[in-house]
Amino acid sequence: MQPLQPDATIAPLKAANGKRPQIIVVGGGAGGLELVTKLGNKYGRRKLADVTLIDRARTHVWKPLLHEIAAGSMDIDRHQLDYLAQAHWHGFTYRFGEMTGIDRANRKVHLAATFDEEGRPITPVRSFSYDILVVAVGSVSNDFGTPGVAEHAITLDTAEQAERFNRRLVNACLNAHTQSAPIRAGQLHVTIIGAGATGTELSAELHRTARGVVAYGMDNIDPEKDIKITLIEAAGRILPALPERMAQAVVDRLKELGVDVRTNSRVTGVTHEGVELLNGDFLPSELVVWAAGIKGPDVLTKLDGLEVSRSNQLIVKPTLETTLDPSVFAFGDCCYLVPEGDQWPIPPRAQAAHQQASHMMGQIAARLKGEPLKPFKYHDFGSLVSLGHYSTVGTMMGFVGGRSLFFEGLFAKLMYRSLYKMHEMALHGVFKVALDTVSRLIVRRTEPQVKLH
């Protein structure tokens, strides 16, 4: 499809027929919600533009926390944010529904109808007009067509999936505790496929929380003998995208915990009984988590001919405009951008989405004024991997003379937690986050340390 003519889009966006410019952000993840909150504060409250968030969920949970929700070490009810409330507080409108496509010629976003758990309608099929459209729908797990993954493995793309995993974990422990027969091989085994940050952090978190669940009176289970966690990676080492020294420190700690770390291991299939490997090994498993790769959601192929990469991500210019339509932007995990002079695209990390959200504020301000857009420049500030209660390791990039600094322990743990606090402050401000943090610390002391239901 030919690109739309940019002349009308690049001109200053002024009110037409008494209507303010329409800015729509699709996707309320880490970057999308930060952006729409800032847009609402700057433009929505002042009636300078109509700002809208579209999302198929009703609440927001910071995606890097999903492994803690799955393990049961974090109560989702205390960390999810209601989109309707955030919209009311910050001057934007929230629309409940899933984007099914767009009409670029008429600048409309199409939403599917929504239904409750019993199939009763909530919202009808709808369409909304835009002058500026920002797609920030994130990514989903990529099973690469591996047989049995869709049927027998659990992904951690959404809070609902994380909660589902946690329920199955607790139920498996209850079943093993109450059965009359001995615990069979693999009955309380968890296999995690993909040793990136999510899979690695989940393996350590599960080591503690699974034992925590058993400690609440499940005496028929011997954690050291009956519970086993296996972490599988097809590459030659875990955390292949991070520095080798950092990965080795994580491997050493996981092995101390008894996690079975298997590298150079390719999965050929997943069944209801376990995981099949290319070398012929079979790993009996009650629970299988797939965290081996990401891709863009399928809807990105239905956006009226916009270009997508092989990983199904929207291809964007350095300005974060999509290549064929200057009125449609994309950022975060759903976009594909190879910086000038680099070989690889910007990685799907929370820090990238945060930086791009801040950059998009300037881009939208420039577009509304008819000014030239600026290219996005990604700054890698390093990486952090949390092993939950046990340890945290990380690197800071360009610390001294352009070299990276490796660190672990309490300082690394504080740095890891500060990332979430920075996200919360972008949404709520310092005062509210401080009050909420104190409240959580108080309540935490009166509740079980792991989720038991």
Order of alpha helices (4+ residues) and beta strands (2+ residues): alpha-beta-alpha-beta-beta-alpha-beta-alpha-beta-beta-beta-beta-beta-beta-beta-beta-alpha-alpha-beta-alpha-alpha-beta-alpha-beta-beta-beta-beta-beta-beta-beta-beta-beta-beta-alpha-beta-beta-beta-alpha-alpha
